[in-house]
Amino acid sequence: MPDFVIERGCDGVVCGVDEAGRGPLAGPVVAAAVVIDRRRFRGALRRELDDSKGLSRETREICYDALLALARAGMASIGVGAASAREVDRINILRASLMAMGRAVAALGLRPDIALVDGNVAPALPCPVRTVVQGDALSFSIAAASVVAKVTRDRIMRGLAQRYPGYGWETNVGYSTPEHGAAIRRLGVTPHHRRSFEPVRLAVSAPDDLFAMLQVEAFAPVEGSSPAQN
């Protein structure tokens, strides 16, 4: 379970930063930045909050709502940023993730004295940065950011599912599944698909390319043999 040990070793206002959505075939990558008033952080949220990947959807939603309630009560600050699928295609997923993190910190409405960022690559932020590998399992601030980013992104994808039915985004939230791959081949890509991601590119172009290649290979004689032997 995460705690505030890392935060207590930092001076001033500490911000946790994390992202959600590096791996999906569709949708934005979303980042969140969260500052928690540690003196007033207690109760069920303190017992339940963890790395978003280890929480059930129901628990994530509960933690998300509790974090928003803290922010409304002035006991936390939350900023959210995103980079679109088009930006992912243009600058690559890592740089898009770092861009989203910068946008999340900018949306906080305050300048932290230090940002604890999940992972081992530091984004360009207007404050010192400390990267923390598996930070969402170690730091409450980063865990909070992971929950906000994940829930926000999932809700975006479920909203997009209403506009683009058939891809299963209600449940797969843009990740690669057999249903999603079949829908891309059947329905084509949307403006929210990451065309630079190999599965999307192949799903769009490979069937014809692969068929043409197989036709050529099927009728090309193997060196040293006659066509009848092939």
N, C-alpha and C positions, 0 to 999 in steps of 0.2 A: 504494500500500500504506500502511496505517496505521503509526504509530510512536508514540513516547512524548514527542514534542516538546511537545505541549500539557500533558501531565502534569508534565513537568519545569519548566514555568513556574508551577506551582501549589505552594503550601505544604501540608505535612501529608499526610494520607491522602486519596487521590483515588479517587473512585468513578465508574465509567462507567455510564450508564443509557440503556436503549433499550427499545422495545416492538415487538411483532409482532402483526399481526392487526387493523389499523384497517379494512381494506377488505372483509373477508369478509362474506358474508350470514349466516353462522352461526358460533357458537362464541365463546369469550371473547377479549378482548384481553389479551395477556400481556406483562408487562414483566420485565426483569431488571436487577439492579444488581451490578456486579462490581468488586472491588478486587484489583489484581494487584501482587504483590511484584516490582517491576521489576528488582531485582538478580538475581533467580533465574528470570527469564523468558527462555528460550532454546530452541534446538533446532527441531524440526519445527513446533511450534506457532507459534513466532515467524515462521517462513517462510510458513506457510499461512494464519494467521488474517487475516480480512478481513471487510468488510461481508457479512453473511449472504446478502444478495440476490445477491451476485456469486459465491457458492460453490455447487458442486454439492451435492446432498443427501448424498452419501457424504463429502465433505470437511467439510461442516457437522457431521455426526455424529462424525467423527474429532476435530475441534476441540472439540466439546462434551464428549466423553469425556476429552480431555486437560485441559480446564479443570476438570472435576470432580476429576480426579486431582490437579491443583494444589491445589484446595481441601482435599482429603483430606490432602495433605502439608503443609498450613499455609502454602502459598505464594500463596493467593488466598482471597478470601471472596466468596460468591455468595448473593444473595437473589433470590427470584422472587415476583412478585405478579400478580394477575389481577383483571379485572372481568368479570362474567358478561354474557351477552347481555341479560338482564333489566335489569342496571344500565346497559348501553349504551342501551337503549330509554328508560330513565327519565331519564338525565342527559345524553345525547348521547355520541358516540364520542370527541370530543376530551377532554371532562371525564373520561370513563371511562378513557381512556389515561393521563391525568395521575394519576388515582386509583390505577391499577395500578402506576405508577412509585413513588408514595409507599409502597405496600404492599411493593414490592420492596426499597426502601431500608430500610424497617422490619424486613424479614426478614434483613438482613445480619448482625445480631448485633453490630454496631459502628456508631459514629456517624462518618461520614467528615467531613473538614474542608471538602471541596468536592465537589460532584457535577457531572460533565460530562454534559449531557443532549443527546441527539441531537434536532435540530430547532431551532425558534425560539420555542417556548412553554415557559416554566419551570413545573414542578409545584411545589406547596407541599411543601418538604422541611425537615427539621430541621437544615439546613446551607446555606451559600451555594450557589447554583446558577449555572453558566455554560452557556448553551445554545450548541451548536455545529452549525451547518447542515452536513448531510452528514458529521456527526461519525463515523459508523460507518466511513467511508472514510479518516478522518484519525487517529483515536485508537484505540490498542489496547484501552483500557479500554471504550470505547463499542462497538467491534467485538466484543469478547468478550460484552458484554451483548446485542448483537443476535443473536449465535449462540445463546446460552442461551435467549433469549426465543423465537426462531424454532423451535428444535428442541423445546423444551418444548411450545409450542402445537401444532406438527404432531403430536406424540405424543398430546396430548390429543384432537385431532380424529380420529386413527386409532383411538383407543380408543372414542370415541363412535360411530364408523362401525360397530362391532360391535353396538352397541345400537340403532342407527338405520340399518339397511341400505337401500340403494337410492338414496342421495343422492350417492354417489361421494366421500364424505369421505376415503376411503383415499388418494385421489390429489389431489382438488381442495382438501382440507383446509378446506372451507367457503367457498371463493371462488366467484364467479359463473362458471359454465360452462353450456353448453347442457344438459348432463346434469343438473346441479344444478337449473336452472330447471324442466326438464321433471319432475323428481322432486317439486319443491314443488307443481306443479300436479296431479300424479297422486296424491301421498301426503299432501299438506298440510304444514303447518309443524310443527316440533318445539319443545319448550321451549327449544332452543338456537338457534333462528333469531332474527335481529334484525328484529323486526316493524316497527321504525321506518325500516328501510332500504327505499328506494323499490322496488327489484326484488322484495323479499319481499312488500311490501304490494300491489303491482300483480299479482304472480303469484297472490295469494290472492283479491283483490277484482276485479281488472280484467276477467277474462273475462265475468262476468255483467254488470258495469256497462257494459263496452264494447259487449257485444251489445245490451243494452237501448238504449243511446245510438244505436247504428247503426240499430236498428229504428225509433226515433223519427225520425231524420234521413232514413231511406229513404222514409218515407211522408209527411213534411212537405212541403207545396208550397213551392216557391221563390217569393219575393215577386215579383209581377208575372207569374206564369205559372199555368197550369191544372194540376191534378193529372196530367192525361194527358201533359203535356209533361215530367214528371219521371220 
